[in-house]
């Protein structure tokens, strides 16, 4: 089977625009996709600049979408969301913009709901062990230690 010929810059830009239109993408994801089309580094940066200018790539919008989605769908805490965005090489400014989308009351309600649901699945009788298991679970979900202990301390866990 013969290797595929690299795309022209125009073809690559059209495919990359479709790639971005499907869902929000980071600059690095688009850059990697453009390299996979066989473009040179200069061509990749030119196409990426065009896509940013035309609004196909917007890391602030990506961070907002990512943070909101991970919180609402996967019930992730802020720390895990930050870690995920940093792994995708998103700037601190964009990360902060994304986190602003999470309502503080919803955040605390979600943490409380997660802890209550987890509490029902713990068969242990020792209160200390129960609280430790609840705290570990919430930490793994990316919630802040002080909030976790506030919730565990308030509730009749």
SVG drawing of the C-alpha trace seen along z (x, -y; Angstrom):
<svg xmlns="http://www.w3.org/2000/svg" viewBox="-27 -37 36 40">
<polyline fill="none" stroke="black" stroke-width="0.4" points="0.0,0.0 1.5,-3.3 1.9,-6.2 -0.7,-8.9 0.6,-12.1 0.7,-15.1 -2.2,-17.5 -1.9,-21.0 -2.1,-23.9 -5.6,-24.7 -6.8,-21.1 -5.3,-20.9 -6.9,-24.1 -10.3,-22.9 -9.9,-19.6 -8.6,-21.3 -11.5,-23.7 -13.9,-20.7 -11.9,-19.1 -12.4,-22.2 -16.0,-22.7 -16.9,-19.2 -15.8,-20.1 -13.6,-22.6 -9.9,-21.9 -6.6,-23.2 -4.0,-24.8 -1.7,-21.7 -4.4,-19.3 -4.9,-21.2 -1.1,-21.6 -0.7,-17.8 -3.5,-17.2 -1.9,-19.5 1.5,-17.8 -0.3,-14.5 -1.5,-16.0 2.2,-16.3 2.6,-20.1 5.9,-21.7 6.3,-23.6 5.9,-27.0 2.8,-25.9 1.3,-24.5 1.8,-27.8 0.4,-29.8 -2.8,-27.6 -3.1,-27.6 -2.9,-31.4 -5.6,-31.6 -7.8,-29.2 -7.4,-31.3 -8.1,-34.5 -11.3,-33.0 -12.5,-31.8 -12.1,-28.0 -9.6,-27.7 -10.1,-29.5 -8.4,-28.2 -10.5,-30.3 -13.7,-28.8 -12.1,-25.4 -11.3,-25.8 -14.8,-27.0 -16.3,-24.0 -13.8,-21.6 -14.3,-22.8 -18.1,-22.9 -18.3,-19.5 -16.0,-17.7 -17.8,-19.3 -21.4,-18.6 -20.9,-15.2 -18.0,-13.6 -18.5,-15.6 -14.8,-16.5 -13.5,-19.0 -11.5,-22.1 -8.1,-20.5 -8.7,-17.7 -10.0,-20.1 -7.0,-22.3 -4.7,-19.3 -6.4,-18.2 -6.2,-21.7 -2.5,-22.1 -1.8,-18.7 -3.3,-20.1 -1.0,-23.1 -3.8,-25.6 -2.7,-29.0 -3.4,-30.0 -5.6,-32.9 -7.8,-30.5 -7.9,-28.0 -9.2,-30.7 -11.8,-31.7 -13.0,-28.1 -13.2,-27.7 -15.4,-30.9 -18.1,-28.9 -18.6,-26.7 -21.2,-28.2 -20.0,-28.0 -23.4,-26.8 -23.6,-24.0 -20.0,-23.0 -20.7,-22.5 -24.1,-20.8 -22.3,-18.4 -19.6,-17.6 -22.3,-17.0 -24.3,-14.8 -21.2,-12.8 -20.3,-12.3 -23.8,-11.2 -24.0,-8.7 -20.5,-7.3 -21.5,-7.1 -24.4,-4.8 -22.0,-2.4 -19.6,-2.1 -20.3,1.0 -17.9,-0.1 -19.2,-0.9 -16.2,-2.8 -16.9,-6.5 -13.2,-7.4 -12.7,-4.9 -15.9,-6.1 -14.7,-9.7 -11.3,-8.7 -12.9,-6.7 -15.2,-9.7 -12.2,-12.1 -10.1,-9.9 -12.9,-9.5 -13.5,-13.3 -9.8,-14.0 -9.6,-11.5 -12.4,-13.4 -10.3,-16.6 -12.1,-18.5 -10.2,-20.8 -9.2,-19.3 -10.8,-22.1 -14.1,-21.9 -14.2,-18.1 -13.6,-18.2 -16.1,-21.0 -18.7,-18.8 -17.8,-15.7 -17.7,-17.5 -21.1,-19.2 -23.0,-16.1 -24.1,-13.2 -21.9,-10.9"/>
</svg>
